[in-house]
Amino acid sequence: MGEWRAVRASRVLAALLRIGWTIARQKGSHRRLVREGWAPVTFAFHDSVEIGPVMLVRIAKDTGLTPSDL
């Protein structure tokens, strides 16, 4: 977990879109992301919010995100 550092939600979302996730629908700050071969994920962060290392690890487990993707 040491290689993860806090980043803004907008940067995490951009990285998820780069690795193949797409926004299926959105209502406010809640975005439903889908990707072939993966279970859908709800990304519910305002763009300016900082996401800490612990939450990034949880997001990574569900999405395949790696620190190098950021």
C-alpha angles and dihedrals in degrees: 000000000000094000094061118089132182114276136171118271092239090061092049091049091049090051091050091051090050092054093053109277117132132196108250094181141343136205113179109312093340111101124182108214125198134188131175111264095014133091114254115267130207112221105196106174131116110241095245096049118110113233113210129222096262093054091044090057089053091049090048092054091054098041110027091244116159130196090249089059090065 
